[in-house]
Amino acid sequence: MMKLYSGDLSPYSARVRMQIYAKGLSHIIIERPTDFGTPKFRERLPIGRIPVLDIDGDLMPESEVISEYLEEVFPQPSLLGATPRETAHIRTLARLGDIYLMNNMFMLSPQTRVSSRNEGIVELLGGQVVRNVKALERMIGRDGFACCGRLTLADCALAPALFLIENVLPGTGLDNPVPQNRNVASYWAAIQQQEAAARILAELHRGLEERRELIRTGAFDRMMAASKAAMEAAEQ
Ligand SMILES: N[C@@H](CCC(=O)N[C@@H](CS)C(=O)NCC(=O)O)C(=O)O
């Protein structure tokens, strides 16, 4: 049995969910791990992050690794290229979504909820996001897909990244750079119409609403403090 440990608001999980939806892998169970954020989860998974693919108890972390594994095990319909060169281009765009956009956005997101923002962090990471949206502007497909004229692993990594840029970046005081980048803006409008993308975007929005409510009531800070204390106690 295969299970994907995931969370609505986790962009890296959304990347794998989009692939699962696009490939029609409905037998993969998708659930939030009940022990996420606890020492028990970290004990099982030293990296301590989601997504994780559970293959009959064999745990595989890291979204890119999981995505590539799923392509090998379930090759059809393929979200890779028709040639090695096309696949390499898909992987380049997926890395742009992951390392250059999502990772910076993920590190930046705590700055949306602190009482006093660290402007050095915002400038450093936000600057990287702006620079890399400009790079994407020159590389993105002009026909509604990241490349190859059809849905690929590149779209699965870029859609959650652009969600974060649109919905989270403005909370750091920076403007969303997408409207100033015409090709990225057209792509973003088009990819949201694809069924698998629309599904993960609805889940991401639902996760964001839930998170905002937890922050508003103070429950999120309490959860984070309890998780940190439990982690420190477990390390002693
Ligand atoms: N490089 C990892 C990043 C995964 C990641 O950062 N996941 C976040 C949720 S989107 C997480 O689990 N964070 C928990 C933590 O930082 O402790 C991947 O591609 O899967």
The ligand as a Gaussian input file, in Angstrom:
#p B3LYP/6-31G(d) Opt

LIG

0 1
 N       13.134000      19.775000       0.314000
 C       11.918000      19.276000       0.905000
 C       11.197000      20.412000       1.615000
 C        9.971000      19.928000       2.379000
 C        9.468000      20.961000       3.374000
 O       10.136000      21.959000       3.694000
 N        8.286000      20.696000       3.909000
 C        7.708000      21.573000       4.909000
 C        6.228000      21.759000       4.640000
 S        5.996000      22.512000       3.073000
 C        7.852000      20.949000       6.278000
 O        7.596000      19.785000       6.434000
 N        8.274000      21.743000       7.272000
 C        8.418000      21.269000       8.617000
 C        9.642000      21.811000       9.254000
 O       10.301000      22.674000       8.658000
 O        9.933000      21.369000      10.376000
 C       11.049000      18.627000      -0.167000
 O       11.239000      18.934000      -1.344000
 O       10.212000      17.759000       0.159000

